Amino acid sequence: MDNDWHIPHVLLLVETAGAYGRGLSLGIGRYIAQHGPWSTCVAERAIYERLPTWLNDWRGDGILACSLYPRDVERLQATGLPVVELVADPQLGLPCVHAESERMGEMAAEHLLGLGLEQFAFFAPEHHWWAVRRRDGFLSKLAQNDRPCSIYVPPTRQGRQKWQNVQQSRILDWLKSLPARCGVFSPSDRYAVALLDLCRRAKIAVPEQLAVVGVDNDPVLSSLSYPP
């Protein structure tokens, strides 16, 4: 065996709590099976979890990361290692691999338009770059078909508040203001499931009054929602 043969040592800072992150992990695993071997260090983490404190001391060949915060991107850059980002805004300066967010929004609009709906809404309770791009794709397709859209605007300083707080009443008021037979696009299944729960509390029938579309096809979240 060639003693100079080097097995890449790669750190996986991938969110594993949701369907998107788990799908990324499966894809990375398939790549390793076909093109490996790799030596992988897997740091299981939640979507909002910050980077591990030991990152600066880690030694390896490269990092695959899912980051939500600009400060985390700065920490990744500071390691001096090759990094490919799988979630953070591309404008933050790291090489990245992303889904086509604008196209997701267009597809959601195409689906709801295909149901014969004429009233539409967009719901996201937090400010994220990917949510904005999915919204823009949704609005663009609706504009091409001369259809209106009501947009829920989250509080600028309270965008990350939990569902069990003052934002719930704000969302309920917005839901009650929507016209009947309205198609609602939510750019994440997490948001869509929470929206369905609020609809039940407000006695708004889904899909008879509101037709709700989310993103990610998360089977666990879907099984916990009604309707699924």
Secondary structure in CASP SS format (residue, H / E / C, confidence):
PFRMAT SS
TARGET T0000
AUTHOR 0000-0000-0000
METHOD secondary structure of the structure
MODEL  1
M C 1.00
D C 1.00
N C 1.00
D C 1.00
W C 1.00
H C 1.00
I C 1.00
P C 1.00
H E 1.00
V E 1.00
L E 1.00
L E 1.00
L E 1.00
V C 1.00
E E 1.00
T C 1.00
A C 1.00
G C 1.00
A H 1.00
Y H 1.00
G H 1.00
R H 1.00
G H 1.00
L H 1.00
S H 1.00
L H 1.00
G H 1.00
I H 1.00
G H 1.00
R H 1.00
Y H 1.00
I H 1.00
A H 1.00
Q H 1.00
H H 1.00
G C 1.00
P C 1.00
W C 1.00
S E 1.00
T E 1.00
C E 1.00
V E 1.00
A C 1.00
E C 1.00
R E 1.00
A C 1.00
I C 1.00
Y C 1.00
E C 1.00
R C 1.00
L C 1.00
P C 1.00
T C 1.00
W C 1.00
L H 1.00
N H 1.00
D H 1.00
W C 1.00
R C 1.00
G C 1.00
D C 1.00
G E 1.00
I E 1.00
L E 1.00
A E 1.00
C C 1.00
S C 1.00
L C 1.00
Y C 1.00
P H 1.00
R H 1.00
D H 1.00
V H 1.00
E H 1.00
R H 1.00
L H 1.00
Q H 1.00
A H 1.00
T C 1.00
G C 1.00
L C 1.00
P C 1.00
V E 1.00
V E 1.00
E E 1.00
L C 1.00
V C 1.00
A C 1.00
D C 1.00
P H 1.00
Q H 1.00
L H 1.00
G C 1.00
L C 1.00
P C 1.00
C E 1.00
V C 1.00
H C 1.00
A C 1.00
E C 1.00
S H 1.00
E H 1.00
R H 1.00
M H 1.00
G H 1.00
E H 1.00
M H 1.00
A H 1.00
A H 1.00
E H 1.00
H H 1.00
L H 1.00
L H 1.00
G H 1.00
L C 1.00
G C 1.00
L C 1.00
E C 1.00
Q E 1.00
F E 1.00
A E 1.00
F E 1.00
F C 1.00
A C 1.00
P C 1.00
E C 1.00
H C 1.00
H C 1.00
W H 1.00
W H 1.00
A H 1.00
V H 1.00
R H 1.00
R H 1.00
R H 1.00
D H 1.00
G H 1.00
F H 1.00
L H 1.00
S H 1.00
K H 1.00
L H 1.00
A H 1.00
Q H 1.00
N C 1.00
D C 1.00
R C 1.00
P C 1.00
C E 1.00
S E 1.00
I E 1.00
Y C 1.00
V C 1.00
P C 1.00
P C 1.00
T C 1.00
R C 1.00
Q C 1.00
G C 1.00
R C 1.00
Q C 1.00
K C 1.00
W C 1.00
Q C 1.00
N C 1.00
V C 1.00
Q H 1.00
Q H 1.00
S H 1.00
R H 1.00
I H 1.00
L H 1.00
D H 1.00
W H 1.00
L H 1.00
K H 1.00
S H 1.00
L C 1.00
P C 1.00
A C 1.00
R C 1.00
C E 1.00
G E 1.00
V E 1.00
F E 1.00
S C 1.00
P C 1.00
S C 1.00
D H 1.00
R H 1.00
Y H 1.00
A H 1.00
V H 1.00
A H 1.00
L H 1.00
L H 1.00
D H 1.00
L H 1.00
C H 1.00
R H 1.00
R H 1.00
A C 1.00
K C 1.00
I C 1.00
A C 1.00
V C 1.00
P C 1.00
E C 1.00
Q C 1.00
L E 1.00
A E 1.00
V E 1.00
V E 1.00
G C 1.00
V C 1.00
D C 1.00
N C 1.00
D C 1.00
P H 1.00
V H 1.00
L H 1.00
S H 1.00
S H 1.00
L C 1.00
S C 1.00
Y C 1.00
P C 1.00
P C 1.00
END
